[in-house]
Amino acid sequence: PHGASPLGPWITISVGVAEALPQADLAPLSLFVAADRALYQAKDTGRNRVCLSPGVSRQGTAPHQSGLLLSAPIGMSARQQGMATVQEAQTLMDGGLWRLRFPAEVEEAYLNSRAEERRQHIRWSAIAGLVLFQLYLFGGSDHFPDVPEAMRWQLAVLCATLAGAVIFSSRLHMPPWWREVIYSAGASMLAIASPWMLSHSQASTVWSFLNCLLLIPLFAGAGGRLPFWLALPPALCMLGSLVVYLRPEGVQANLIFMDSLANLANASLYPLAAAYTLDYAERRQWLLSRIAAAQSAHLSEVGAQLRELSMSDPLTGLPNRRQFETRFAPWRDQAVRSGRSLVVAVIDVDHFKRYNDALGHAAGDVCLRDIAQSLARVWPEGEALVARLGGEEFGLLAMADVHRAQRWGDQACAAVRDLDIPHPDAGADRPPLVTVSVGIYCAPPGVGMGLSHYLSRADGALYQAKADGRDRTVLAGEARRVKPLV
């Protein structure tokens, strides 16, 4: 209900609308200025209506534009970065990972992300492979009794040396893929040396031992979890060495050899398939984790910005009324513990509606921002909280005595006058500059004295300051009105 309105018994609004296609020479403020003109057209033609601006000028200007704040969209940089990461990862997945290779920079990031895990895994896989191969080598020596013992020990030493090289490389600072290359090279050398040793046996039982050679590609592909392209050489070296070194004599021996070779070739496909599948799955999972991390980081940053914006006034950058209300309780508790008085002040810009009506809301916003910056400089940082309560009204929360509160209020009035912002609607009863009036309530917090209690008393003092002539400070409950500082 709005009983004082000449339009009717209810509150109404007027709306100004403007539209424009973004262009390089179109000032951001000009769209707002055009909408503001349309708003006043709606008011001039009877209010309670919507008016559309006829056009937007390329050079939008407004009086007193110094210090205009043009804010960017929320979290724009984080959104762009997150979208780039997500798009890159999605493109790689859509293009297929069958090559098991990323572009150089992405590949380096992928390898570095799992370097420590791979270092530990390769070390323990080499140790396990060394122990198991030695057990098979000496435990199955009855299959090739005619091979000299010295040759078996040579193979054992080679196996230990290769495993030692892999373990030693895990302690060095080197690119992650070097360790995997060393592991693959060691397994390949062992895959060549083992058939060479077995080729010196003429025993028929040697063919049954060939199946033990499957341990080499098995530990490379599944045990060591090497990438597919590094798990492939040991398997090829094993099969190729068997064909080159072993020469079975007789139909039966040749049949057993060919059967064992076929079994080994077939069995080698399984660790290779496992290596391919694991490599593919790890790369895909890593890309998905990058997408999740980028989205999570973006959401966290936007969430933090939204929390900050929800507690800040977007025009002036000062805390808003919500933060003012939230911070009151801690300040009140601190005042109770310290036994000090709590100060709440309400600062109002004098005749601001007339300033807006004469120059438009764009100029009014710039004026409010300059006043906000001036007020924030009056009070020492950390000793007071200055906030925009809404419209042209600002608030102050501090702990101080009456005299200091009075001095701060007078300094606020003087600081705004010193801005020398001309007031276009100044008359004989009003100063030619934009000014503020200040109402202050200063008292130790007591039972039932919440924020509404302090604000209502400060608001009453503010209206008394306006009634006394504006551009001054009045303390609630004070019979004496102290004149503002000159």
TIPAKE-917904 format. One record per residue (C-alpha): x, y, z. Coordinates in pm, 1 decimal, padded with zeros to 6 digits, m for minus. Layout:
        u        v        w
        X        Y        Z
...
***
This chain:
        u        v        w
  00000.0  00000.0  00000.0
  00112.3  00353.9 m00083.7
 m00140.4  00599.6  00049.6
  00062.3  00905.4 m00057.3
  00087.4  00801.9 m00422.4
 m00119.8  01009.0 m00670.4
 m00139.0  00709.0 m00906.0
 m00335.7  00476.5 m00684.4
 m00341.1  00293.9 m00352.5
 m00047.0  00063.7 m00436.6
  00327.1  00095.2 m00493.6
  00409.1  00104.1 m00866.9
  00731.8  00105.1 m01071.1
  00854.2  00272.6 m01386.5
  01086.3  00088.7 m01627.1
  01330.1  00214.3 m01889.4
  01465.0 m00031.2 m02147.9
  01749.6  00004.5 m02398.7
  01912.6 m00239.1 m02637.4
  02220.5 m00229.3 m02860.6
  02445.4 m00457.7 m03061.8
  02794.0 m00463.7 m02902.0
  03047.4 m00277.0 m03117.5
  03406.2 m00164.5 m03066.5
  03316.7  00206.0 m03048.9
  03013.4  00159.0 m02823.0
  03090.6  00272.8 m02468.8
  02961.4  00028.4 m02204.9
  02804.4  00313.5 m02011.9
  02600.6  00436.9 m02308.5
  02353.8  00147.3 m02284.6
  02287.7  00228.3 m01921.9
  02252.3  00600.3 m02000.5
  01996.1  00522.0 m02273.0
  01795.9  00301.9 m02036.3
  01808.1  00580.1 m01777.6
  01664.0  00827.6 m02030.5
  01386.3  00582.3 m02106.9
  01316.7  00549.9 m01734.4
  01266.5  00925.1 m01697.8
  01049.6  00921.3 m02008.3
  00831.9  00660.9 m01834.0
  00812.4  00887.3 m01526.9
  00737.8  01199.8 m01729.1
  00457.5  01030.5 m01921.0
  00266.2  00919.7 m01612.3
  00475.2  00651.2 m01435.5
  00361.4  00291.6 m01380.1
  00472.5  00197.8 m01732.7
  00760.8  00077.5 m01953.5
  00938.1  00295.3 m02211.1
  01190.2  00182.0 m02473.4
  01486.3  00403.8 m02560.9
  01487.6  00505.3 m02930.6
  01859.6  00435.5 m02966.1
  02201.1  00416.3 m02804.5
  02469.3  00672.4 m02885.8
  02820.2  00553.3 m02966.1
  02978.5  00788.1 m02713.1
  02780.5  00745.6 m02392.3
  02878.9  01012.9 m02142.0
  02761.1  01122.2 m01804.7
  02864.9  01409.6 m01576.8
  03135.1  01340.6 m01321.7
  03249.2  01005.8 m01463.3
  03584.8  00986.7 m01286.3
  03644.4  00655.3 m01114.4
  03369.0  00466.6 m01295.5
  03374.8  00097.0 m01208.5
  03305.3 m00144.4 m01492.0
  03297.0 m00497.3 m01350.8
  03378.2 m00805.4 m01558.7
  03155.7 m01113.8 m01560.0
  03187.9 m01332.0 m01253.5
  03484.1 m01573.7 m01274.5
  03556.9 m01500.8 m01639.1
  03924.2 m01600.9 m01625.9
  03853.3 m01920.6 m01433.8
  03571.4 m02007.6 m01672.6
  03792.1 m01955.8 m01977.6
  04074.4 m02159.0 m01831.2
  03842.0 m02435.5 m01716.7
  03663.1 m02448.7 m02050.8
  03996.8 m02470.0 m02235.5
  04107.0 m02763.1 m02020.8
  03773.6 m02939.9 m02055.4
  03761.4 m02880.9 m02430.2
  04117.1 m03007.3 m02476.7
  04051.1 m03323.4 m02276.3
  03719.7 m03386.6 m02450.4
  03882.3 m03341.4 m02791.5
  04150.1 m03595.8 m02705.8
  03889.9 m03849.0 m02593.4
  03666.6 m03786.8 m02894.6
  03965.2 m03829.9 m03127.0
  04029.9 m04172.0 m02980.1
  04316.1 m04284.6 m02759.3
  04412.2 m04587.4 m02965.1
  04756.5 m04440.4 m03038.8
  04819.4 m04424.3 m02663.4
  05000.1 m04097.7 m02709.8
  04907.1 m03738.8 m02624.5
  05050.8 m03420.6 m02775.6
  05395.3 m03341.6 m02631.9
  05290.2 m03098.6 m02357.7
  04992.9 m03309.0 m02249.7
  05203.6 m03626.2 m02257.2
  05461.9 m03465.7 m02030.1
  05192.8 m03357.0 m01786.0
  05043.0 m03706.4 m01789.8
  05376.4 m03876.6 m01719.1
  05469.6 m03629.9 m01445.8
  05134.4 m03674.5 m01273.9
  05203.1 m04044.5 m01218.2
  05583.4 m04035.4 m01193.2
  05610.0 m04119.1 m00820.9
  05358.1 m04401.5 m00841.3
  05534.7 m04548.4 m01145.5
  05877.2 m04515.8 m00980.8
  05768.1 m04723.5 m00683.7
  05580.4 m04976.4 m00898.4
  05870.7 m05034.9 m01138.2
  06114.5 m05082.3 m00850.3
  05909.2 m05350.6 m00674.7
  05814.2 m05517.3 m01003.3
  06183.8 m05551.2 m01092.0
  06258.5 m05703.9 m00751.7
  05969.6 m05950.8 m00780.9
  06069.1 m06041.9 m01136.3
  06431.6 m06100.4 m01033.8
  06335.8 m06335.0 m00748.4
  06079.0 m06528.7 m00951.5
  06303.5 m06571.1 m01256.7
  06592.4 m06698.4 m01042.5
  06361.7 m06952.1 m00878.9
  06251.9 m07080.4 m01219.0
  06607.0 m07073.6 m01357.1
  06765.2 m07282.4 m01080.2
  06456.0 m07476.1 m00979.3
  06401.4 m07595.1 m01337.3
  06765.1 m07666.2 m01419.8
  06681.8 m08039.0 m01448.6
  06511.3 m07956.6 m01779.5
  06847.1 m07858.7 m01933.9
  07108.9 m08058.7 m01738.7
  07366.8 m08035.9 m02016.1
  07385.6 m07654.8 m02005.1
  07707.0 m07556.4 m01820.0
  07644.9 m07424.1 m01468.6
  07864.2 m07125.1 m01544.0
  07626.9 m07026.8 m01824.1
  07330.7 m07045.6 m01588.6
  07513.5 m06820.3 m01344.3
  07595.2 m06580.4 m01625.6
  07225.5 m06555.5 m01703.6
  07148.6 m06508.9 m01334.3
  07405.9 m06230.5 m01308.3
  07263.0 m06066.1 m01620.5
  06914.5 m06083.7 m01472.6
  07036.3 m05936.2 m01142.7
  07227.8 m05662.6 m01326.0
  06927.6 m05564.0 m01534.5
  06702.2 m05563.5 m01229.4
  06962.0 m05358.7 m01042.2
  06973.1 m05106.4 m01324.9
  06595.0 m05068.6 m01309.9
  06601.3 m05032.3 m00929.8
  06891.5 m04785.8 m00943.5
  06716.5 m04577.9 m01209.5
  06415.7 m04544.9 m00979.2
  06636.1 m04350.3 m00737.5
  06765.2 m04105.7 m00996.1
  06605.6 m03781.3 m01106.4
  06520.1 m03842.6 m01469.9
  06221.1 m03812.4 m01701.9
  05959.3 m04073.9 m01597.8
  05959.7 m04246.6 m01936.3
  06334.1 m04321.1 m01911.0
  06273.0 m04565.8 m01626.0
  06012.8 m04748.3 m01831.4
  06248.3 m04761.1 m02130.9
  06521.6 m04909.9 m01907.2
  06272.8 m05167.9 m01775.3
  06165.7 m05258.1 m02129.2
  06526.9 m05276.9 m02252.2
  06624.8 m05501.7 m01961.3
  06332.0 m05735.6 m02021.0
  06418.1 m05745.8 m02393.7
  06782.0 m05837.1 m02322.8
  06668.3 m06113.9 m02090.0
  06423.6 m06233.1 m02358.9
  06720.5 m06267.4 m02597.5
  06967.0 m06420.1 m02349.2
  06733.7 m06690.8 m02216.0
  06668.7 m06863.0 m02553.1
  07040.9 m06830.0 m02628.1
  07121.6 m07023.4 m02307.8
  06856.4 m07289.4 m02379.7
  06991.8 m07338.1 m02731.1
  07303.9 m07501.5 m02575.9
  07095.5 m07792.2 m02442.9
  07031.8 m08104.8 m02642.4
  06793.9 m08254.7 m02385.1
  06438.7 m08319.0 m02503.6
  06303.4 m08182.7 m02174.2
  06424.2 m07834.0 m02261.0
  06113.0 m07778.5 m02473.3
  05884.4 m07804.6 m02172.9
  06082.8 m07526.7 m02003.6
  06005.5 m07284.3 m02282.7
  05671.3 m07200.8 m02126.6
  05858.4 m07041.2 m01834.0
  05982.9 m06772.7 m02074.6
  05630.8 m06635.6 m02073.3
  05727.5 m06467.4 m01744.5
  05927.6 m06209.6 m01940.8
  05643.3 m06051.5 m02144.6
  05408.6 m06114.3 m01851.5
  05616.9 m05902.8 m01615.1
  05666.9 m05637.5 m01882.1
  05301.6 m05603.1 m01980.6
  05106.4 m05692.0 m01668.1
  05355.6 m05699.9 m01382.0
  05547.5 m05383.1 m01463.7
  05242.0 m05229.3 m01629.5
  05456.8 m05079.0 m01901.5
  05284.0 m04878.0 m02172.3
  05180.2 m05098.8 m02462.8
  05453.9 m04975.9 m02697.3
  05720.4 m05057.3 m02434.6
  05563.6 m05391.5 m02339.9
  05574.8 m05504.2 m02704.0
  05957.9 m05528.7 m02755.1
  06018.6 m05796.1 m02484.4
  05747.5 m06019.7 m02633.6
  05882.8 m05979.1 m02987.8
  06241.2 m06033.2 m02872.4
  06144.1 m06354.1 m02691.2
  05959.4 m06500.2 m02990.0
  06225.8 m06386.8 m03237.1
  06510.6 m06530.4 m03027.2
  06336.3 m06864.5 m02999.4
  06309.9 m06883.1 m03377.5
  06670.9 m06773.4 m03430.8
  06854.5 m06971.5 m03159.5
  06659.2 m07295.0 m03115.4
  06704.5 m07559.4 m03387.4
  06507.3 m07870.9 m03296.8
  06626.3 m08195.4 m03454.4
  06381.0 m08460.5 m03550.5
  06012.6 m08454.0 m03627.8
  05900.6 m08499.7 m03269.5
  06126.6 m08226.3 m03131.6
  06020.7 m07989.2 m03409.0
  05653.9 m08062.7 m03340.4
  05698.1 m07991.1 m02967.9
  05893.6 m07673.6 m03045.9
  05635.6 m07540.2 m03289.5
  05356.3 m07622.5 m03048.7
  05539.5 m07443.0 m02764.2
  05615.7 m07146.4 m02989.4
  05249.4 m07118.9 m03088.8
  05143.5 m07138.9 m02725.1
  05394.7 m06871.2 m02626.7
  05285.7 m06643.5 m02909.4
  04921.9 m06689.0 m02815.6
  04990.0 m06646.4 m02443.7
  05197.1 m06330.9 m02510.3
  04891.1 m06163.7 m02655.7
  04722.4 m06160.3 m02313.6
  04982.1 m05948.7 m02127.6
  05001.9 m05723.5 m02434.8
  04623.8 m05687.7 m02435.5
  04640.0 m05618.0 m02061.5
  04910.5 m05354.5 m02117.8
  04706.3 m05188.5 m02391.1
  04386.1 m05194.7 m02187.8
  04553.3 m05062.1 m01871.7
  04734.5 m04787.1 m02061.4
  04416.1 m04685.6 m02241.3
  04212.2 m04687.4 m01920.1
  04473.2 m04486.3 m01726.4
  04494.8 m04222.5 m01996.9
  04118.9 m04191.7 m02018.1
  04087.2 m04176.8 m01640.4
  04354.4 m03906.8 m01628.8
  04167.4 m03698.3 m01886.5
  03845.0 m03738.5 m01689.0
  04025.2 m03636.3 m01371.0
  04154.2 m03323.5 m01548.1
  03800.4 m03237.3 m01652.7
  03674.8 m03294.1 m01298.1
  03961.4 m03092.7 m01147.1
  03908.6 m02802.5 m01389.7
  03536.9 m02795.8 m01322.6
  03590.3 m02825.6 m00947.2
  03846.0 m02542.9 m00946.9
  03615.4 m02328.5 m01158.7
  03319.4 m02395.3 m00930.5
  03529.5 m02324.3 m00620.9
  03651.6 m01993.6 m00762.2
  03307.4 m01889.4 m00877.9
  03164.6 m01997.2 m00541.6
  03421.3 m01783.8 m00359.7
  03344.6 m01489.6 m00586.5
  02972.4 m01534.0 m00535.7
  03021.8 m01546.3 m00158.1
  03228.3 m01230.6 m00180.5
  02974.3 m01061.0 m00404.1
  02689.9 m01164.4 m00176.4
  02865.4 m00975.8  00102.6
  02982.6 m00679.1 m00105.9
  02813.5 m00392.7 m00283.4
  02888.9 m00426.3 m00657.4
  02877.4 m00051.9 m00723.4
  03099.3  00084.2 m00445.5
  03298.3 m00222.5 m00348.1
  03207.3 m00167.2  00016.9
  03051.2 m00436.6  00235.5
  02675.8 m00451.4  00182.3
  02395.4 m00456.8  00436.3
  02413.0 m00833.6  00465.6
  02776.3 m00821.1  00573.2
  02698.8 m00527.4  00800.8
  02434.3 m00734.8  00976.9
  02657.4 m01042.6  00988.0
  02951.7 m00852.4  01138.5
  02742.0 m00680.5  01404.3
  02726.7 m00982.7  01638.1
  03109.6 m01032.4  01660.9
  03161.4 m00659.4  01714.7
  02892.2 m00655.5  01981.6
  03048.7 m00954.6  02160.2
  03389.6 m00790.5  02147.2
  03246.5 m00468.7  02290.2
  03085.7 m00664.7  02574.8
  03414.5 m00841.2  02657.7
  03618.9 m00520.8  02644.7
  03359.6 m00303.9  02817.4
  03369.1 m00046.7  02538.5
  03087.4  00140.1  02368.7
  02956.0  00025.1  02033.1
  02905.6  00288.2  01763.5
  02654.4  00260.3  01480.8
  02627.8  00549.1  01235.6
  02397.1  00605.5  00939.5
  02524.5  00839.5  00665.4
  02283.0  00969.8  00403.0
  02360.3  01174.6  00089.4
  02162.0  01498.4  00104.4
  01902.2  01554.7 m00170.8
  02037.5  01265.3 m00373.8
  01707.6  01207.0 m00553.1
  01727.6  01555.6 m00698.9
  02085.4  01484.1 m00809.7
  01965.0  01169.7 m00985.6
  01667.1  01342.9 m01142.8
  01888.2  01617.8 m01283.0
  02186.4  01413.5 m01407.5
  02056.7  01057.0 m01434.0
  02136.2  00738.7 m01250.3
  02467.6  00684.5 m01429.6
  02608.6  01004.2 m01284.4
  02443.9  00920.5 m00951.8
  02625.6  00586.1 m00938.8
  02960.1  00754.7 m01002.1
  02881.5  01006.5 m00729.1
  02797.7  00727.7 m00481.4
  03116.8  00545.3 m00561.9
  03332.4  00853.0 m00505.6
  03155.4  00920.7 m00175.9
  03205.0  00557.8 m00069.7
  03578.8  00579.2 m00136.0
  03598.2  00904.3  00056.3
  03411.8  00761.1  00356.3
  03631.3  00451.7  00359.3
  03938.7  00675.0  00392.9
  03800.9  00861.8  00694.5
  03807.4  00565.9  00933.4
  04132.0  00374.5  00999.9
  04134.0  00029.4  00845.2
  04046.9 m00239.0  01098.8
  03893.2  00004.9  01347.4
  03559.7  00041.5  01173.7
  03338.1 m00127.0  00917.3
  03195.0  00103.6  00651.8
  02913.2 m00045.0  00443.7
  02653.3  00060.4  00193.1
  02317.1 m00010.4  00351.8
  02120.0  00060.6  00035.0
  02044.0  00345.3 m00203.5
  02234.5  00655.0 m00094.8
  02265.2  00534.7  00267.0
  02591.1  00415.4  00426.1
  02655.0  00263.7  00766.0
  02940.4  00260.0  01015.3
  03015.4 m00000.1  01282.9
  03296.4  00065.4  01531.6
  03399.2  00066.0  01896.8
  03475.5  00415.7  02030.9
  03365.8  00674.6  02282.2
  03120.4  00954.5  02210.6
  03382.5  01218.9  02134.6
  03567.0  01003.5  01885.3
  03239.6  00904.5  01716.8
  03148.0  01275.6  01687.3
  03489.2  01354.7  01538.2
  03457.1  01074.5  01282.5
  03112.0  01196.5  01178.4
  03236.4  01553.2  01131.6
  03534.6  01427.2  00931.9
  03296.3  01231.7  00707.6
  03095.0  01545.2  00633.7
  03412.9  01739.2  00559.4
  03555.9  01463.4  00338.3
  03245.3  01459.6  00116.4
  03246.9  01838.0  00087.7
  03612.3  01824.1 m00013.9
  03517.6  01609.0 m00315.3
  03366.7  01927.1 m00466.9
  03091.4  01738.9 m00648.0
  02856.5  02006.9 m00785.1
  02489.0  01960.7 m00703.0
  02289.4  02075.3 m01009.3
  01967.3  02130.1 m00814.0
  02109.1  02351.0 m00538.6
  01882.4  02626.7 m00422.2
  01899.1  02906.4 m00171.7
  01835.0  02663.5  00114.7
  02091.2  02406.0 m00004.0
  02470.9  02415.5 m00051.5
  02600.7  02406.9 m00412.1
  02791.0  02084.4 m00343.4
  02688.0  01729.6 m00264.3
  02692.8  01676.7  00113.9
  02602.2  01409.2  00367.4
  02422.3  01403.0  00698.9
  02530.8  01168.4  00977.6
  02331.8  01016.5  01263.4
  02525.2  00830.2  01534.6
  02422.6  00614.5  01828.4
  02699.7  00529.9  02075.6
  02630.9  00310.9  02379.9
  02765.7 m00000.5  02555.3
  02569.3 m00304.2  02434.5
  02315.5 m00431.5  02683.7
  02042.8 m00690.7  02704.9
  01805.6 m00669.8  02407.3
  02022.5 m00413.6  02229.0
  02054.9 m00571.8  01885.7
  02131.0 m00415.8  01551.4
  01775.7 m00291.3  01503.7
  01803.0 m00103.9  01833.3
  02124.7  00070.7  01728.8
  02003.5  00140.4  01373.3
  01672.4  00286.7  01485.6
  01848.7  00526.0  01727.2
  02108.8  00621.5  01465.2
  01833.9  00668.7  01207.6
  01648.8  00900.7  01443.3
  01967.2  01104.8  01488.3
  02008.4  01117.7  01109.3
  01662.4  01267.4  01061.7
  01741.3  01518.6  01334.1
  02057.8  01615.0  01142.1
  01846.9  01667.1  00828.7
  01594.4  01872.1  01022.7
  01874.9  02086.7  01166.0
  01996.8  02184.7  00819.0
  02185.3  01879.8  00686.1
  02561.9  01854.1  00626.3
  02623.5  01779.9  00993.8
  02655.8  01509.9  01258.6
  02402.0  01445.7  01536.4
  02443.6  01197.3  01818.8
  02130.1  01021.1  01935.8
  02014.0  01139.9  02277.1
  02234.2  01447.7  02271.9
  02059.8  01773.2  02355.0
  02348.8  01973.5  02213.0
  02394.2  01969.3  01835.2
  02763.5  01997.1  01752.9
  02835.8  02196.2  01440.0
  03037.1  02023.5  01169.2
  03408.8  02084.9  01137.8
  03513.5  02349.6  00889.2
***
